[in-house]
Amino acid sequence: MNVRTLASAGTLESSDAYVEVLPSDGGVTVEVESIVKRQFGAAIEASVREVAAALDVASCEIRIHDRGALDCVIRARVETAIRRAGGDE
């Protein structure tokens, strides 16, 4: 899937995550801002990369603003934002 435009999903409410996906060159880059980054930052980034790989995304920039969301919420927000950015090909 090609990321063609800026798209987002989620909120900044407690126990949620706000995800932005932008077009980029040169692979998938992930930026994590989280209240639990010290404990779960690596796991959040791994989940984001797994979702991007499952959707066959070759290159994009993904920004996560996490407010303590569960892994399933993060994955759903990332998938939604990627599909919105790619036009749900």
N, C-alpha and C positions, 0 to 999 in steps of 0.2 A: 504494500500500500504506500502510496506517495502522500506525504504531508504537503498540502498546497497552500494552506492559509493558517493564520492564528486561530486557535480554538481553545475553549476552556470548559471545565466541568467542576461542579462542587461548590462548596461555600467555605467561609472562614469561621463557621460555627464550631463550638467545642465538639470533639469526637468526629470531625469531618476533615476533608482535605480539599484544597483548591488546586486544580491542575491546569497548567497552560502548556500547549503544544505549539511549537513554531517551526516553520521550515528551516532547514539548515543543510550545510554541505559537510560531508566528512563524517558520517556515522551518527550514532545516537549519543547525545550528551544528556546527562541527568544532573539537575541541581536540586538538592533537598534542603528545605528550611523546615525544621520541625522542633516542637517543644520536647520531643523525646529523641532527638538526633543522636545524642551521645550513646543511648542504649540501643536504638533500633535503626539508625541511619543506614547502615550497610544492608540490613534486611529490606528496608524500604526501597533502596536503589536496586537491589536484586529483583524484587517484585516488579518494579517498573520496567526493567530491562527484559524480564520474562514476558510481560504483556506485549511490549513492542516487538519482540522476536516472534511471538505467536501470531501477531498481525502482519508479519513480514514487512516491518518498517525498516528501510535501509538507512535513512538519515532524518534526524529531526532534533530539536532541543526540547526537553521536557523539564518543566519547573514545577516542583511540588511544594506547596505551603501546607504542611500537615499540622493539625491541631489535636493529635492523639487518635487518629482514625484506625480502625481495625484493618488488617491486611486486605480483607475482601472488599472493603470500601475503597481503599487506595487503588486496587486493581480495577474496580468498576469505574472509578473516576478517570483513570488513565485510559482505559479502553474507550470510554465515551468521548473523551477529548480527542483521541487519535481518530476515531471514526468521524467526528465532526470536522476535523482538520483535513481529512482526506476525501470528504464527500461520500463516505460509506461505500467505497468501491465494491 
